[in-house]
């Protein structure tokens, strides 16, 4: 077996273990209750909610890691922006949907909880990983930051300076990508 194949196999096994572990959170003993309850509604048990959200991260994070190998830094930044904007558009769509459907159906007192309702729907929305997409998009943007334009301060000595202080010069580093 080649070292590359062994590393790939180990990564797949580790990913499977991580996914199984995060999904197992839903079966933790104890009643942690319905922590997201209020006039805007009641959500699922916290263990199930945490398991779903963490599982989405386990599914998406390896894709960000693989992008390090397959994409240039510029392509990573573009992908990060696209992924993050997709998540933000989904969150805006949730708010618009709640405004169109929930707002007319509730009384004036409950309307004061509109943003809590939107937050509740976002927190309990596990069908699509909207918040997780934003987090992975931010990670891709961070990974895609180029050191090309970052200045590195280097000290170089002045000729004949007895105090040992040097002039500061800024040079540019290029990571080759």
C-alpha positions as CSV (number, residue, x, y, z in Angstrom):
1,X,0.0,0.0,0.0
2,X,1.4,3.4,-0.9
3,X,1.7,6.1,1.7
4,X,-0.8,8.3,-0.1
5,X,-3.4,5.6,-0.1
6,X,-2.8,4.9,3.6
7,X,-3.2,8.6,4.4
8,X,-6.4,8.8,2.4
9,X,-7.7,5.7,4.1
10,X,-6.8,7.0,7.5
11,X,-8.6,10.3,6.7
12,X,-11.7,8.5,5.6
13,X,-11.8,6.4,8.7
14,X,-11.2,9.5,10.9
15,X,-14.0,11.3,9.1
16,X,-16.3,8.4,9.6
17,X,-15.5,8.2,13.3
18,X,-16.0,12.0,13.7
19,X,-19.4,11.8,11.9
20,X,-20.5,8.9,14.0
21,X,-19.4,10.7,17.2
22,X,-21.3,13.9,16.3
23,X,-24.4,12.0,15.4
24,X,-24.2,10.1,18.7
25,X,-24.6,13.3,20.6
26,X,-28.3,13.0,19.9
27,X,-28.4,9.8,22.1
28,X,-26.7,11.4,25.1
29,X,-28.6,10.5,28.3
30,X,-30.4,13.1,30.2
31,X,-33.1,15.5,29.3
32,X,-31.4,18.8,28.5
33,X,-34.9,20.0,27.6
34,X,-36.2,22.1,24.8
35,X,-33.8,25.0,25.2
36,X,-35.2,27.1,22.4
37,X,-38.7,27.7,23.6
38,X,-40.7,30.9,23.8
39,X,-43.6,32.7,22.2
40,X,-42.0,32.0,18.8
41,X,-42.3,28.2,19.2
42,X,-40.5,25.2,20.7
43,X,-37.7,23.4,19.1
44,X,-36.3,19.9,19.3
45,X,-34.2,18.5,22.2
46,X,-30.8,20.2,22.4
47,X,-28.9,17.0,21.9
48,X,-30.5,16.3,18.6
49,X,-30.0,19.9,17.5
50,X,-26.3,19.9,18.4
51,X,-25.8,16.6,16.7
52,X,-27.3,17.8,13.4
53,X,-25.3,21.1,13.3
54,X,-22.0,19.5,14.3
55,X,-22.6,16.7,11.7
56,X,-23.0,19.3,9.0
57,X,-19.7,20.8,10.0
58,X,-18.0,17.4,9.9
59,X,-19.4,16.9,6.4
60,X,-18.3,20.3,5.1
61,X,-14.9,21.0,6.8
62,X,-13.0,18.3,4.9
63,X,-14.1,20.0,1.7
64,X,-12.3,23.1,2.9
65,X,-9.3,21.1,3.7
66,X,-9.3,19.4,0.2
67,X,-9.5,22.9,-1.4
68,X,-6.0,23.5,0.0
69,X,-4.7,20.9,-2.4
70,X,-6.9,21.4,-5.4
71,X,-7.4,25.1,-5.6
72,X,-5.2,28.1,-5.8
73,X,-5.5,30.8,-3.1
74,X,-7.5,33.0,-5.4
75,X,-9.9,30.2,-6.2
76,X,-10.3,29.4,-2.5
77,X,-11.2,33.1,-1.8
78,X,-13.8,33.0,-4.6
79,X,-15.2,29.8,-3.4
80,X,-15.3,31.1,0.2
81,X,-17.2,34.2,-1.0
82,X,-19.7,32.1,-3.0
83,X,-20.2,29.7,-0.1
84,X,-20.6,32.5,2.5
85,X,-23.0,34.5,0.3
86,X,-25.0,31.3,-0.3
87,X,-25.5,30.9,3.4
88,X,-26.3,34.6,3.9
89,X,-28.9,34.5,1.1
90,X,-30.5,31.4,2.8
91,X,-30.7,33.3,6.1
92,X,-32.3,36.3,4.4
93,X,-34.8,34.0,2.7
94,X,-35.7,32.5,6.1
95,X,-36.4,36.0,7.5
96,X,-38.5,36.9,4.4
97,X,-40.4,33.6,4.6
98,X,-41.2,34.2,8.3
99,X,-42.3,37.7,7.6
100,X,-44.7,36.5,4.9
101,X,-46.0,33.4,6.7
102,X,-45.6,33.8,10.5
103,X,-46.1,37.6,10.9
104,X,-49.7,37.7,9.5
105,X,-50.7,34.6,11.5
106,X,-49.8,35.9,15.0
107,X,-51.2,38.7,17.3
108,X,-49.6,42.0,17.9
109,X,-47.8,40.9,21.1
110,X,-46.1,38.0,19.4
111,X,-44.9,40.2,16.5
112,X,-42.6,41.8,19.0
113,X,-40.7,38.5,19.0
114,X,-40.2,38.5,15.2
115,X,-36.3,38.4,15.3
116,X,-36.4,35.8,18.0
117,X,-38.6,33.7,15.7
118,X,-36.2,34.2,12.9
119,X,-33.3,33.1,15.1
120,X,-35.3,30.1,16.3
121,X,-36.0,29.0,12.8
122,X,-32.3,29.4,11.8
123,X,-31.2,27.5,14.9
124,X,-33.6,24.6,14.3
125,X,-33.1,24.5,10.5
126,X,-31.0,21.4,10.0
127,X,-32.2,20.5,6.5
128,X,-29.7,22.9,4.9
129,X,-26.5,23.9,6.6
130,X,-26.9,27.7,6.2
131,X,-24.9,28.8,9.3
132,X,-22.3,26.1,8.6
133,X,-21.9,27.3,5.1
134,X,-21.1,30.8,6.4
135,X,-18.5,29.3,8.8
136,X,-16.9,27.2,6.1
137,X,-16.9,30.2,3.7
138,X,-15.1,32.3,6.4
139,X,-12.6,29.4,6.8
140,X,-12.0,29.3,3.0
141,X,-11.5,33.0,2.9
142,X,-9.0,32.7,5.8
143,X,-7.2,29.8,4.1
144,X,-7.2,31.7,0.8
145,X,-5.4,34.7,2.2
146,X,-2.3,35.3,0.2
147,X,0.9,36.3,1.9
148,X,1.8,38.0,-1.4
149,X,1.0,41.5,-0.4
150,X,1.9,41.3,3.3
151,X,5.0,43.2,4.2
152,X,7.7,41.6,6.3
153,X,9.7,44.0,8.4
154,X,13.4,43.3,8.4
155,X,16.2,45.1,10.3
156,X,19.3,46.0,8.5
157,X,22.2,47.7,10.2
158,X,23.4,51.2,9.5
159,X,27.0,51.6,8.7
160,X,28.9,53.2,11.6
161,X,26.0,53.2,14.1
162,X,27.4,52.6,17.5
163,X,24.0,52.1,19.2
164,X,23.2,48.9,17.2
165,X,19.9,50.3,16.0
166,X,19.0,49.4,12.5
167,X,16.9,50.9,9.7
168,X,13.7,49.1,9.1
169,X,13.0,47.9,5.6
170,X,9.8,46.4,4.3
171,X,10.1,43.5,1.8
172,X,7.4,41.5,0.2
173,X,7.0,37.8,0.5
174,X,5.5,35.7,-2.3
175,X,4.3,32.2,-1.5
176,X,4.4,31.1,-5.1
177,X,0.6,30.6,-5.5
